[in-house]
């Protein structure tokens, strides 16, 4: 701050030095003036000028030091009191801008809330005819046609479900309810939804649950599991997907293993990035790049870690690592 102050007052300092040099020059040229007296005058005036600079530094930089140290927020009460007229101009300008930003932020937040509510309402309305369509499919006698229609229905259902959770994601903390969840009915409920797709692709499941239950939010855990199972089914053909739970290092782990195409090693660091769809199959227009991104976001809110182990052409294992019981206290109050 001292350096900035001196740079700000460089014109003052330069003008003072010119006056001092001018006084010495006059004493040197004019023999009627005592050069020693002028030296004494120059010394005293320089000393007084330094004291003046120190006092002005303390007074003039207080406002700017406090402005520099304040937290970056829109709280006008943290703005220091202005003393000089120029400081008051800055204070008034900053407060006016903050109030304007608050109004715009509040307005934008209201628009986002309205958009979210409208989207959620639309999704729920669309689900009604989708449910009716699914019931109508049971009346179709042609097994091949029914299977194809059911598959397309499932794609729409999963995309709508993904969009629904995407809109809820920014407010997930308000939507969490922690409880003891039985894994078996949760897993089988998700498998039932994917049943027709799995039959069409010849995919079976091997369930091995050494740990029967976990502490988590059932709705968001089901969503995460749904994304992992959907990916496993999507990228596998005529094979088995293994779902197993076990305990390791005092933490419950839920692993989903498929024997599909696997993930390229160069893609692994990016699979949870929003919109990333893979460099290996970039032509796959069916991928949205949102499933794993939303899964990772939900896992963060639930204090769940995700490990990925994959070999290209051999398959992939996603492992959900649940927090220890004592760690869970930190988020259970949510």
Legacy VTK file of the C-alpha trace (Angstrom):
# vtk DataFile Version 3.0
C-alpha trace
ASCII
DATASET POLYDATA
POINTS 334 float
0.000 0.000 0.000
2.928 2.378 0.735
4.290 1.877 -2.771
0.891 2.587 -4.300
0.519 5.707 -2.155
3.930 7.034 -3.258
3.085 6.333 -6.895
-0.205 8.183 -6.414
1.625 11.197 -4.926
4.608 11.100 -7.278
3.651 14.474 -8.774
3.606 16.063 -5.266
6.986 14.581 -4.432
8.454 15.634 -7.775
7.160 19.204 -7.384
8.602 19.434 -3.835
12.005 18.204 -5.001
12.013 20.798 -7.815
11.285 23.558 -5.255
14.154 22.339 -3.053
16.569 22.297 -5.967
15.369 25.759 -7.030
16.051 27.145 -3.523
19.554 25.700 -3.508
20.177 27.065 -6.999
19.110 30.556 -5.920
21.394 30.413 -2.874
24.265 29.305 -5.125
23.679 32.068 -7.692
22.755 34.916 -5.347
25.688 35.724 -3.050
23.406 37.699 -0.751
21.777 34.405 0.317
23.619 32.189 2.747
24.156 28.738 1.261
24.436 27.140 4.730
21.131 28.694 5.785
19.520 27.383 2.624
20.848 23.896 3.396
19.289 24.170 6.846
16.005 25.353 5.330
16.047 22.465 2.836
16.675 19.910 5.589
13.875 21.226 7.819
11.376 21.528 4.963
12.228 17.968 3.783
11.743 16.639 7.308
8.388 18.398 7.620
7.374 17.096 4.187
8.168 13.514 5.229
6.082 13.944 8.398
3.288 15.415 6.262
3.455 12.429 3.876
3.292 9.986 6.787
0.218 11.684 8.259
-1.510 11.843 4.888
-0.650 8.178 4.249
-2.377 7.134 7.463
-5.411 9.291 6.754
-5.859 8.835 3.016
-5.202 5.078 2.779
-7.464 3.953 5.645
-10.537 3.838 3.395
-8.731 2.032 0.577
-7.020 -0.461 2.924
-10.382 -1.436 4.371
-11.901 -1.664 0.891
-9.029 -3.900 -0.201
-9.395 -6.178 2.848
-13.197 -6.509 2.844
-14.789 -9.758 1.744
-16.074 -9.917 -1.823
-19.837 -9.807 -1.341
-22.853 -7.548 -1.771
-23.110 -6.574 1.902
-23.059 -2.762 1.931
-22.473 -2.706 5.701
-18.908 -3.916 5.149
-18.017 -0.818 3.136
-15.889 1.513 5.312
-17.108 5.022 6.129
-15.853 7.651 3.709
-14.293 10.872 5.001
-12.986 12.856 2.052
-15.242 14.079 -0.782
-13.590 11.719 -3.290
-13.997 8.760 -0.941
-17.687 9.608 -0.630
-17.998 9.589 -4.418
-16.466 6.089 -4.500
-18.633 4.904 -1.598
-21.822 6.157 -3.242
-20.896 4.621 -6.606
-20.052 1.221 -5.089
-23.222 1.116 -2.966
-25.396 2.068 -5.957
-23.797 -0.683 -8.061
-24.261 -3.214 -5.261
-27.926 -2.355 -4.889
-28.396 -2.667 -8.647
-26.638 -6.047 -8.676
-28.840 -7.221 -5.800
-31.959 -6.271 -7.724
-30.729 -7.999 -10.878
-29.665 -11.075 -8.919
-33.029 -11.275 -7.199
-34.833 -10.861 -10.522
-32.695 -13.533 -12.229
-33.178 -15.882 -9.286
-36.946 -15.458 -9.571
-36.778 -16.175 -13.313
-34.703 -19.320 -12.699
-37.132 -20.478 -10.016
-40.046 -19.909 -12.379
-38.255 -21.736 -15.203
-37.446 -24.630 -12.890
-41.039 -24.855 -11.652
-42.381 -24.712 -15.206
-39.966 -27.405 -16.369
-40.773 -29.675 -13.415
-44.490 -29.203 -13.999
-44.056 -30.003 -17.711
-42.046 -33.139 -16.961
-44.690 -34.383 -14.526
-47.422 -33.671 -17.086
-45.524 -35.567 -19.788
-45.108 -38.560 -17.492
-48.887 -39.113 -17.412
-49.289 -39.903 -21.140
-46.040 -41.886 -21.009
-47.519 -44.098 -18.302
-50.634 -44.567 -20.430
-48.484 -45.452 -23.442
-46.667 -48.082 -21.416
-49.961 -49.701 -20.468
-51.079 -49.669 -24.097
-47.900 -51.516 -25.135
-49.100 -54.562 -23.189
-51.998 -54.895 -25.633
-49.694 -55.203 -28.644
-49.507 -58.840 -29.697
-46.435 -58.511 -31.932
-43.549 -59.176 -29.533
-40.910 -57.513 -31.740
-42.948 -54.317 -32.191
-43.801 -54.207 -28.490
-40.132 -54.641 -27.576
-39.032 -51.843 -29.910
-41.725 -49.465 -28.671
-40.892 -50.279 -25.045
-37.223 -49.551 -25.682
-37.998 -46.153 -27.219
-40.409 -45.425 -24.366
-37.656 -46.277 -21.883
-35.229 -43.882 -23.584
-37.744 -41.035 -23.287
-38.475 -41.991 -19.676
-34.788 -41.985 -18.719
-34.109 -38.674 -20.487
-37.053 -37.047 -18.698
-35.879 -38.483 -15.397
-32.391 -37.126 -16.022
-33.787 -33.686 -16.883
-35.944 -33.746 -13.748
-32.965 -34.423 -11.495
-30.849 -31.903 -13.384
-33.353 -29.167 -12.522
-33.457 -30.306 -8.899
-29.677 -30.526 -8.566
-29.021 -26.871 -7.552
-31.436 -27.339 -4.648
-30.442 -30.876 -3.679
-29.568 -29.859 -0.094
-33.253 -28.984 0.450
-34.340 -32.338 -0.968
-32.198 -34.751 1.052
-33.642 -37.160 3.608
-31.109 -39.484 5.182
-32.294 -42.912 6.276
-31.317 -46.556 6.428
-31.881 -47.969 2.930
-32.218 -51.642 2.058
-30.143 -52.156 -1.061
-31.889 -55.216 -2.488
-35.349 -53.683 -3.123
-33.713 -50.487 -4.373
-31.576 -52.363 -6.901
-34.366 -54.673 -8.057
-36.684 -51.694 -8.569
-34.156 -50.151 -10.942
-33.580 -53.449 -12.741
-37.309 -53.863 -13.272
-37.398 -50.523 -15.095
-34.586 -51.691 -17.410
-35.978 -55.217 -17.830
-37.278 -54.923 -21.406
-34.055 -53.258 -22.592
-31.931 -55.927 -20.911
-33.972 -58.746 -22.458
-33.603 -57.153 -25.878
-29.798 -56.968 -25.487
-29.419 -60.340 -23.765
-28.025 -58.855 -20.546
-28.375 -60.488 -17.139
-27.415 -59.411 -13.636
-25.404 -61.029 -10.856
-26.339 -59.525 -7.476
-24.092 -60.165 -4.479
-24.912 -58.023 -1.440
-22.642 -58.702 1.516
-23.839 -55.430 3.048
-27.627 -55.283 3.068
-28.214 -51.604 3.876
-26.611 -48.155 3.784
-27.309 -44.722 5.235
-28.202 -42.351 2.419
-31.021 -40.617 0.556
-33.089 -43.243 -1.245
-34.267 -41.037 -4.133
-30.847 -39.663 -5.060
-29.078 -42.982 -4.460
-31.599 -44.628 -6.801
-30.890 -41.938 -9.402
-27.124 -42.512 -9.164
-27.556 -46.275 -9.429
-29.920 -45.797 -12.375
-27.285 -43.828 -14.285
-24.584 -46.443 -13.646
-26.848 -49.356 -14.602
-28.074 -47.523 -17.711
-24.494 -46.926 -18.830
-23.649 -50.560 -18.185
-26.589 -51.824 -20.242
-26.054 -49.253 -23.005
-22.440 -50.211 -23.659
-22.739 -53.989 -23.147
-24.004 -56.815 -25.351
-25.111 -60.339 -24.322
-23.257 -60.335 -21.020
-23.727 -60.076 -17.274
-23.540 -56.964 -15.141
-22.415 -57.556 -11.574
-23.751 -55.487 -8.687
-22.170 -56.193 -5.325
-21.845 -54.538 -1.964
-19.073 -55.136 0.551
-17.223 -53.431 3.367
-13.639 -52.240 3.136
-11.698 -50.074 5.599
-14.833 -49.476 7.608
-16.749 -48.120 4.598
-19.555 -49.712 2.618
-18.882 -50.015 -1.120
-21.408 -50.611 -3.881
-19.792 -51.692 -7.149
-21.385 -51.957 -10.604
-19.249 -53.953 -13.050
-19.957 -54.481 -16.750
-18.002 -56.220 -19.493
-18.770 -53.651 -22.168
-16.472 -51.597 -24.349
-14.675 -49.940 -21.437
-13.271 -46.428 -21.180
-10.094 -45.178 -22.806
-7.445 -44.243 -20.217
-7.174 -40.731 -21.662
-10.922 -40.224 -21.093
-11.014 -41.326 -17.446
-10.082 -37.926 -15.950
-12.900 -36.285 -17.918
-15.838 -38.695 -17.623
-17.502 -36.628 -14.885
-17.166 -33.364 -16.819
-20.398 -31.790 -17.944
-21.195 -32.672 -21.566
-18.221 -35.011 -22.077
-19.230 -38.006 -24.228
-15.928 -39.824 -24.987
-13.229 -39.330 -27.579
-13.400 -42.983 -28.613
-17.023 -42.904 -29.829
-17.480 -39.240 -30.598
-20.008 -40.104 -33.290
-22.423 -41.515 -30.672
-25.238 -38.960 -30.917
-27.285 -40.819 -28.281
-24.896 -39.805 -25.503
-25.673 -36.562 -23.663
-22.650 -36.366 -21.379
-24.945 -35.560 -18.443
-25.510 -38.904 -16.681
-22.121 -39.288 -15.007
-21.874 -35.529 -14.427
-25.146 -35.511 -12.464
-24.147 -38.713 -10.665
-20.916 -37.097 -9.495
-22.754 -33.946 -8.372
-25.265 -35.984 -6.372
-22.464 -38.083 -4.874
-20.695 -34.947 -3.641
-23.844 -33.804 -1.851
-24.240 -37.229 -0.230
-20.562 -37.363 0.766
-20.097 -40.420 -1.456
-16.852 -40.979 -3.351
-16.832 -42.639 -6.775
-13.964 -44.811 -7.979
-13.668 -45.901 -11.597
-11.647 -48.837 -12.865
-11.805 -49.533 -16.587
-9.899 -51.268 -19.339
-10.640 -50.576 -22.956
-12.471 -53.513 -24.528
-12.808 -55.378 -21.204
-15.326 -53.419 -19.140
-15.789 -50.878 -16.380
-16.377 -50.891 -12.633
-17.965 -47.936 -10.874
-17.695 -48.121 -7.093
-19.737 -45.935 -4.755
-17.854 -45.501 -1.462
-20.210 -44.473 1.315
-19.003 -42.375 4.267
-18.221 -43.936 7.613
-20.998 -43.845 10.162
-19.327 -41.140 12.252
-18.644 -39.025 9.135
-22.293 -39.272 8.168
-23.331 -37.146 11.126
-22.004 -34.118 9.216
-24.672 -34.411 6.503
-27.471 -36.288 8.280
-28.932 -33.032 9.643
-29.539 -31.842 6.084
LINES 1 335
334 0 1 2 3 4 5 6 7 8 9 10 11 12 13 14 15 16 17 18 19 20 21 22 23 24 25 26 27 28 29 30 31 32 33 34 35 36 37 38 39 40 41 42 43 44 45 46 47 48 49 50 51 52 53 54 55 56 57 58 59 60 61 62 63 64 65 66 67 68 69 70 71 72 73 74 75 76 77 78 79 80 81 82 83 84 85 86 87 88 89 90 91 92 93 94 95 96 97 98 99 100 101 102 103 104 105 106 107 108 109 110 111 112 113 114 115 116 117 118 119 120 121 122 123 124 125 126 127 128 129 130 131 132 133 134 135 136 137 138 139 140 141 142 143 144 145 146 147 148 149 150 151 152 153 154 155 156 157 158 159 160 161 162 163 164 165 166 167 168 169 170 171 172 173 174 175 176 177 178 179 180 181 182 183 184 185 186 187 188 189 190 191 192 193 194 195 196 197 198 199 200 201 202 203 204 205 206 207 208 209 210 211 212 213 214 215 216 217 218 219 220 221 222 223 224 225 226 227 228 229 230 231 232 233 234 235 236 237 238 239 240 241 242 243 244 245 246 247 248 249 250 251 252 253 254 255 256 257 258 259 260 261 262 263 264 265 266 267 268 269 270 271 272 273 274 275 276 277 278 279 280 281 282 283 284 285 286 287 288 289 290 291 292 293 294 295 296 297 298 299 300 301 302 303 304 305 306 307 308 309 310 311 312 313 314 315 316 317 318 319 320 321 322 323 324 325 326 327 328 329 330 331 332 333
